[in-house]
Amino acid sequence: MIGTNIYISQETQESLVKAAALQQVSVEELASSILKESIKEKFGKNSDYSEKKREFDVNPLREMQPYAYLADPNEPAISPDDWEINQDY
């Protein structure tokens, strides 16, 4: 939760207090719900991220096949020439 100070006119404050009394909720709860609804309308998104289920991105590798080792298992993976070069070090 983020606490913030906002400016509202005296008239708006009085209206908010009266509306909260009629709905039997705290002024803070009413102001929070009004802001939440307004943000949803203004930006078209759900502003309460904790309630929103997280959706994962589609795996870009989903359609790919696993790597297949196509070499003959009887043949060495490293050529004899390369093997000899590496043995010198």
Beta strands, then each sheet from edge to edge (+ up, - down):
end
